[in-house]
Amino acid sequence: MDETYLRFIVGKTDPRTGKETGIFTAAYAALRSGDLFDYEEKELGNVLTWLEKICRSRSGFLVREMPRTRRPRESPG
């Protein structure tokens, strides 16, 4: 039986593959960037953890978070 997959992409091309960047790749890149506020990192991390528990990719696994560089940032307001 063939399985159908839905792939979400963002408006960016992956320079390694020349294909549209997937939402998971973009989300992990955002976490590694150090550009997010603490609360954004926490929320995005929570969402990705939840998605990893309920989703699987065509290859049977999701890419796990890579180590990121961390720059201190202050929350707005």
LINJO-V121352 format. One record per residue. RES is the residue in three letters. SS is DSSP state (2 for helix, 1 for strand, 0 for the rest). PSI is psi in whole degrees, 0 to 359 (999 if undefined). NEAR is the number of other ideal C-beta (glycine too) atoms within 10 Angstrom. Layout:
BEGIN
<<RES | SS | PSI | NEAR> <RES | SS | PSI | NEAR>>
END
This chain:
BEGIN
<<MET | 0 | 130 | 2> <ASP | 0 | 141 | 3> <GLU | 0 | 148 | 6> <THR | 0 | 136 | 4> <TYR | 0 | 146 | 8> <LEU | 0 | 125 | 5> <ARG | 0 | 123 | 10> <PHE | 0 | 137 | 9> <ILE | 1 | 161 | 14> <VAL | 1 | 169 | 13> <GLY | 1 | 54 | 7> <LYS | 1 | 145 | 12> <THR | 1 | 135 | 12> <ASP | 0 | 119 | 14> <PRO | 0 | 337 | 7> <ARG | 0 | 323 | 8> <THR | 0 | 340 | 9> <GLY | 0 | 4 | 7> <LYS | 0 | 166 | 9> <GLU | 1 | 142 | 16> <THR | 1 | 130 | 17> <GLY | 1 | 160 | 17> <ILE | 2 | 325 | 13> <PHE | 2 | 318 | 17> <THR | 2 | 316 | 17> <ALA | 2 | 320 | 17> <ALA | 2 | 315 | 18> <TYR | 2 | 326 | 19> <ALA | 2 | 321 | 16> <ALA | 2 | 319 | 15> <LEU | 2 | 320 | 20> <ARG | 2 | 337 | 15> <SER | 2 | 330 | 13> <GLY | 0 | 7 | 13> <ASP | 0 | 353 | 14> <LEU | 0 | 151 | 19> <PHE | 0 | 160 | 12> <ASP | 2 | 314 | 12> <TYR | 2 | 328 | 10> <GLU | 2 | 317 | 14> <GLU | 2 | 315 | 18> <LYS | 2 | 312 | 11> <GLU | 2 | 315 | 12> <LEU | 2 | 319 | 16> <GLY | 2 | 318 | 14> <ASN | 2 | 316 | 10> <VAL | 2 | 315 | 11> <LEU | 2 | 320 | 18> <THR | 2 | 316 | 10> <TRP | 2 | 314 | 10> <LEU | 2 | 323 | 13> <GLU | 2 | 330 | 15> <LYS | 2 | 328 | 8> <ILE | 2 | 345 | 6> <CYS | 0 | 157 | 11> <ARG | 0 | 152 | 11> <SER | 0 | 175 | 12> <ARG | 0 | 326 | 8> <SER | 0 | 359 | 7> <GLY | 0 | 0 | 6> <PHE | 0 | 161 | 9> <LEU | 0 | 148 | 15> <VAL | 0 | 131 | 14> <ARG | 0 | 160 | 8> <GLU | 0 | 133 | 15> <MET | 0 | 156 | 9> <PRO | 0 | 146 | 7> <ARG | 0 | 157 | 16> <THR | 0 | 141 | 8> <ARG | 0 | 122 | 13> <ARG | 0 | 131 | 9> <PRO | 0 | 135 | 6> <ARG | 0 | 150 | 13> <GLU | 0 | 147 | 7> <SER | 0 | 147 | 8> <PRO | 0 | 149 | 6> <GLY | 0 | 999 | 3>>
END
